[in-house]
Amino acid sequence: GEREVIQKLFIMFLLTGALYCYEFYNIDQLQTKNRNLSSELSVLHQQVAAKKKFADEAKAMQQQIIEIEDKIKIIKQLSKLRLRELKALDTLQTIIPEKLWFQSMTYNNQNLELKGYALEDEDLTLFLRAMQEKPYFSQVILKRAQDQKVQDGILKEFYITCNVEAGD
C-alpha cells in the first residue's frame, strides 16, 4: 500500500508539474501574442486616425467645392443679366431715330424708364414701334407725350416705360 500511494502521489506531482510547465510556456506564448496583437491594434488605431483626418479634410474640401460651384452659378447668372442689359442698350442705340434723344434713362430690376425729346411725333412713333418689335423689350408703354415750347419751336417731350427681357 504505501508504495502505491507514493507512486500515485509522484504521478500526480509529475502531471501537475508538467501541466504547470506547459501552462507557463503557453502563458508566455499567449502574452507574446497579446503584445503583438496590441501593437497591431495600436498601429491600426494610428492608421484610422490618419485616415479620419484625411476624410475630414476631404469632407471640408467637398464643402468648399459646393460653395465655389454656387458662387460660379451666381456669377454666370449675373453675367447673363449683364449681357441682357448690354444687348438691350445696344439695341436702343441702333433703333433710336436721329431726331430723338434721351434726357434720362433709369434701369432698376428689369424696368427701364426713358425720358427725352423728339422733334416730331413721327420720330417718337417710329421709336416706340421699333422697341415693341425687338425681343429685348416687353410692355413698352408711352406714359406721357406732350408738346414742350422751346426757343426754336416745339419739341415732343416723352416718358416711356418697359421691361428688359433676355431676348434669346
C-alpha positions as CSV (number, residue, x, y, z in Angstrom):
1,G,0.0,0.0,0.0
2,E,2.4,2.7,1.0
3,R,4.4,2.3,-2.2
4,E,1.3,2.6,-4.3
5,V,0.3,5.8,-2.5
6,I,3.8,7.2,-3.1
7,Q,3.6,6.2,-6.8
8,K,0.2,7.9,-7.2
9,L,1.4,11.0,-5.4
10,F,4.6,11.0,-7.6
11,I,2.5,10.7,-10.8
12,M,0.1,13.3,-9.5
13,F,3.0,15.7,-8.8
14,L,4.6,14.8,-12.1
15,L,1.4,15.6,-14.0
16,T,0.9,18.8,-12.0
17,G,4.5,19.8,-12.8
18,A,4.1,19.0,-16.4
19,L,0.8,20.9,-16.5
20,Y,2.5,23.9,-14.7
21,C,5.4,23.9,-17.2
22,Y,3.0,23.6,-20.2
23,E,0.8,26.5,-18.9
24,F,3.9,28.6,-18.0
25,Y,5.2,28.1,-21.6
26,N,1.7,28.6,-23.1
27,I,1.0,31.7,-21.0
28,D,4.3,33.2,-22.2
29,Q,3.3,32.5,-25.8
30,L,-0.2,33.9,-25.3
31,Q,1.3,37.1,-23.6
32,T,3.7,37.5,-26.6
33,K,0.8,37.0,-29.0
34,N,-1.3,39.5,-26.9
35,R,1.6,42.1,-27.1
36,N,1.9,41.6,-30.9
37,L,-1.9,42.0,-31.3
38,S,-1.9,45.0,-29.1
39,S,0.9,46.7,-31.1
40,E,-1.0,45.8,-34.4
41,L,-4.1,47.3,-32.8
42,S,-2.2,50.4,-31.9
43,V,-0.9,50.7,-35.5
44,L,-4.4,50.2,-36.8
45,H,-5.7,53.0,-34.5
46,Q,-3.0,55.3,-35.8
47,Q,-3.9,54.5,-39.4
48,V,-7.6,55.1,-38.7
49,A,-6.8,58.4,-37.0
50,A,-4.6,59.4,-40.0
51,K,-7.3,58.4,-42.5
52,K,-10.0,60.1,-40.4
53,K,-8.1,63.3,-40.7
54,F,-7.8,62.8,-44.4
55,A,-11.5,62.0,-44.6
56,D,-12.3,65.2,-42.6
57,E,-10.1,67.2,-45.0
58,A,-11.8,65.6,-48.0
59,K,-15.2,66.5,-46.5
60,A,-14.2,70.1,-45.9
61,M,-12.9,70.3,-49.5
62,Q,-16.1,68.9,-50.8
63,Q,-18.0,71.6,-48.9
64,Q,-15.6,74.2,-50.4
65,I,-16.3,72.8,-53.9
66,I,-20.0,73.1,-53.3
67,E,-19.6,76.7,-52.2
68,I,-17.4,77.5,-55.2
69,E,-19.9,75.9,-57.6
70,D,-22.7,78.0,-56.0
71,K,-20.6,81.2,-56.5
72,I,-19.9,80.2,-60.1
73,K,-23.7,79.8,-60.7
74,I,-24.3,83.2,-59.2
75,I,-21.5,84.7,-61.4
76,K,-22.9,83.1,-64.5
77,Q,-26.4,84.3,-63.7
78,L,-25.1,87.9,-63.1
79,S,-23.1,87.7,-66.4
80,K,-26.3,86.6,-68.2
81,L,-28.1,89.5,-66.7
82,R,-25.4,92.0,-67.6
83,L,-25.3,90.6,-71.1
84,R,-29.1,91.1,-71.4
85,E,-28.7,94.7,-70.3
86,L,-25.8,95.3,-72.7
87,K,-27.8,93.9,-75.6
88,A,-30.8,96.0,-74.7
89,L,-28.7,99.1,-74.6
90,D,-27.0,98.2,-77.8
91,T,-30.4,97.7,-79.4
92,L,-31.6,101.1,-78.1
93,Q,-28.6,102.7,-79.7
94,T,-29.3,101.1,-83.1
95,I,-33.1,101.9,-83.2
96,I,-33.1,105.5,-81.9
97,P,-34.1,107.9,-84.6
98,E,-31.7,110.8,-85.4
99,K,-34.2,113.4,-84.3
100,L,-34.9,111.8,-80.9
101,W,-32.7,111.9,-77.8
102,F,-32.9,110.9,-74.1
103,Q,-32.8,113.3,-71.2
104,S,-32.6,110.4,-68.7
105,M,-32.5,106.7,-68.6
106,T,-33.2,104.7,-65.4
107,Y,-32.9,101.0,-65.1
108,N,-34.0,99.0,-62.0
109,N,-35.0,95.4,-61.6
110,Q,-35.6,94.8,-65.3
111,N,-37.7,98.1,-65.6
112,L,-36.4,100.7,-67.9
113,E,-37.6,104.3,-67.9
114,L,-36.8,106.6,-70.8
115,K,-37.4,110.4,-70.7
116,G,-36.5,112.5,-73.6
117,Y,-37.5,114.7,-76.5
118,A,-38.3,114.2,-80.2
119,L,-38.5,116.8,-82.9
120,E,-41.6,115.3,-84.4
121,D,-44.4,112.9,-83.5
122,E,-43.3,110.6,-86.3
123,D,-39.9,110.0,-84.7
124,L,-41.4,109.1,-81.4
125,T,-43.9,106.7,-83.1
126,L,-41.1,105.0,-85.1
127,F,-39.0,104.6,-81.9
128,L,-41.9,103.1,-80.0
129,R,-42.7,100.7,-82.8
130,A,-39.1,99.7,-83.1
131,M,-38.9,99.0,-79.4
132,Q,-42.0,96.8,-79.5
133,E,-40.6,94.8,-82.3
134,K,-37.3,94.0,-80.6
135,P,-37.2,90.9,-78.3
136,Y,-35.3,92.8,-75.6
137,F,-38.2,94.9,-74.7
138,S,-41.7,94.0,-73.4
139,Q,-44.6,96.0,-72.1
140,V,-43.4,99.1,-73.9
141,I,-45.8,101.9,-72.7
142,L,-45.8,105.6,-73.6
143,K,-46.8,107.1,-70.3
144,R,-46.6,110.7,-71.4
145,A,-46.1,112.7,-74.6
146,Q,-46.7,116.4,-74.6
147,D,-45.6,119.4,-76.5
148,Q,-42.9,121.5,-74.9
149,K,-42.2,125.0,-76.2
150,V,-38.6,125.9,-76.7
151,Q,-36.8,128.9,-78.2
152,D,-36.6,127.4,-81.7
153,G,-40.1,125.9,-81.8
154,I,-41.9,122.9,-80.2
155,L,-40.5,119.6,-79.0
156,K,-42.3,116.4,-78.1
157,E,-41.4,115.6,-74.5
158,F,-41.9,111.9,-73.7
159,Y,-41.8,109.3,-70.9
160,I,-41.6,105.6,-71.8
161,T,-41.5,102.6,-69.5
162,C,-40.8,99.0,-70.5
163,N,-39.3,95.7,-69.2
164,V,-35.9,94.4,-70.4
165,E,-36.0,90.8,-71.4
166,A,-33.4,88.1,-72.3
167,G,-34.3,88.4,-76.0
168,D,-33.0,84.9,-76.8
